């Protein structure tokens, strides 16, 4: 092939001016005569843009040739196009610009190639574009759409930054949650500590801390025993089946906030209106509620507000109304109608025994053969305290329970008064501020100053109450002469003198001289009158310890002469 190629329009021809990046020859037209040309139609729109749609900057193919510079009408084998691609390489070169079979690089001058004929009107191809410099410094002929590269993300990548922010935020949220949790725990501990301290302070103030009783907690500010306020009701349990009575005092000390059941033996000596000596059991049977209450006030120095007669059927109903009671029983109690030996007991001995109404009555009235009445009284006290623990602490509810018994109370006690009183005791019993005490008496029924003061003085108000204006002076007489009848003779003399006689029992051992003792200075004059009435010397009057319930204590000695009095 020649280096020049005539297109058939005058003297115009093309010359090889170089090779493109694929080793193909690049032609440039040399115009010697301008003639109009009809450019052939380019089906791929490649005119002026290189090959295959890539902008390579080379000139278009000559008119009359195919799009790739080949002769479309040449079907025969072309040594310069061995693969039939339709593209002819320059002489001495392969189809991709490699050296030809001769292995020699042909000369450029005079080298010609087949220029494909372009259909359509002839136009002058556009001038080669000057390379433009891009802002990013890359080759302007390079189109990023041709290739796609996967870039490794670096530390400044947006995804990495977002991930780091997410991780940092999550860590901060966790730390904040931990701080809030620690704050809540600290606040909870502080609140619990304040509640514990406040509760302990209240329990200490109320005397409810373990090991500290209410009286012990308030010992520093407790008022004297005689000045403490107490509400007292006497209860008589009448056994309608077997007969007999059991008596107890229900005491509510509003000053020390303590409740107590004081059990009174039936042998307790009382003094009748006529000055005669009687026992508690006889007084209940003969003198009734009012007479017994007055005699108890005289002996014990109390101020009983009312009498509650509780027959055994009412006790049974009361236990059933409160829903049974739990008692630590100390004996097996047989059924009241059990006749055969070997019959199972109605109440079993043991701790925490649940008793129904019938069982509670059987236990409260049970007295085994050979037992003293004190043993039966203790069981009665257990049942009463168990009932208070189950009774409602609300006055209205407690009153409803009392009214449900449908019993007639002895005046001046009413259903409402009894219900309110029992509700207070129930509250104390549930709080552990309730106890049961037995009043100790001598075998003859009299009170001993050394044995009864712990109950009469501490629980019931200490020394005898101050007599009202115009009331008789209460004189307790203790016989130390060795002659039993001297007590009765002194009683008659004192009653005739306008005094109230109290049987102080028999002293241990005989005494040669008599004594007339008074505890309160206000009773010194009364003591002197008692000495004159009994014919005792004035020197026998002295200040000393007086038994509970009395204003003056007389100890009859060997110098007492009943005939002279």
Secondary structure, 3 states (H helix, E strand, C coil): CCEEEECCCCCCEEEEEEECCCCCEEEEEECCCCCCCECCCCCCCCCCCCCCCCCCCCCCCCCCCCCCCCCCCCCCCECCECCCCCCCCCCCECCCCCECCCCCCCCCCCECCCCCCCCCECCCCCCCCCCCCCCCCCCCCCCCCCCCCCCCCCCCCHHHHHHHHHHHHHHHHHHHHHHHHHHHHHHHHHHHHHHHHHHHHHHHHHCCCCCCCHHHHCCCCCCCHHHCCEEEEEEEEECCCCCCEEEEEEEEECCCCEEEEEEECCCCEEECCCCCEEEHHHHHHHCHHHHHHHHHHHHHCCCEEEEEEEEHHHHHHHHHHHCCEEEEECCCECCCCCCCCCCCCCECCEEEEEECHHHHHHHHCCCCCCCCHHHHHHHHHHHHHHHHHHCCCCHHHHHHHHHHCCCCCCCCCCHHHHHHHHHHHHHHHHCCCEEEEECCCCCCCCCCHHHHHHHHCCCCCCCCCCCCCCCCCEEEEEECCCCCHHHHHHHHHHHHCCCEEEEEEECCCCCCCCEEEECCHHHHHHHHHHHHHHCCCHHHEEECCCCCCCCEEEEECCCCCCCCC
